[in-house]
């Protein structure tokens, strides 16, 4: 059963961004004086943009049609 009502729940989608404070191999930078470069100063986490559970993305729509035939 889907419980998200058709919306995306961003807390269930990987959003990790690696910086020097989380990964020592990345170079430090001052955001006020330099422009950060991907792969040098920051990088996406290993699960960035992937679903962490089944409610991460929009629920499929269900259409039900019922009718009766009278003899």
C-alpha positions in Angstrom: 0.0 0.0 0.0 1.3 3.5 -0.9 0.9 6.2 1.7 2.5 9.3 0.1 -0.6 10.3 -1.8 1.2 10.9 -5.0 3.9 13.3 -3.7 7.6 12.8 -3.4 9.1 12.5 0.1 12.6 14.0 -0.1 13.6 12.6 3.2 13.6 9.1 1.6 15.8 10.0 -1.3 19.6 10.1 -0.7 20.9 13.7 -0.5 24.4 13.3 0.9 27.0 15.7 -0.4 30.6 15.1 0.6 32.9 17.9 1.7 36.3 18.2 3.5 34.6 17.9 6.8 33.2 14.4 5.9 36.0 13.2 3.5 39.6 14.1 4.2 40.7 13.6 0.6 38.7 16.7 -0.6 40.4 20.1 -0.5 39.1 22.8 1.7 37.7 26.0 0.2 36.4 29.4 1.3 33.0 29.9 -0.3 33.4 33.7 0.0 36.5 33.9 -2.2 36.6 30.8 -4.3 34.2 28.7 -6.4 34.0 25.1 -5.3 34.8 22.5 -7.9 33.1 19.1 -8.0 35.5 16.3 -7.4 38.1 18.6 -5.9 36.2 20.5 -3.1 32.9 18.5 -3.0 31.3 15.4 -4.4 28.0 13.6 -4.4 27.5 10.9 -1.8 27.4 7.2 -3.0 23.6 7.0 -2.7 22.8 10.5 -4.0 19.5 10.5 -5.8 18.6 6.9 -5.1 15.5 5.7 -3.2 16.0 4.5 0.4 12.7 2.8 0.6 9.6 2.1 -1.5 7.8 5.3 -0.5 10.5 7.6 -2.0 8.8 8.3 -5.3 5.4 9.1 -6.5 2.7 6.4 -6.1 1.1 5.0 -9.2 -2.4 6.1 -9.9 -5.3 3.6 -9.6 -8.5 4.0 -11.6 -11.4 1.7 -10.8 -14.4 1.4 -12.9 -17.4 -0.7 -11.9 -20.7 -1.2 -13.6 -23.6 -3.6 -13.4 -25.7 -5.3 -16.0 -29.4 -5.9 -15.3 -31.3 -8.6 -17.1 
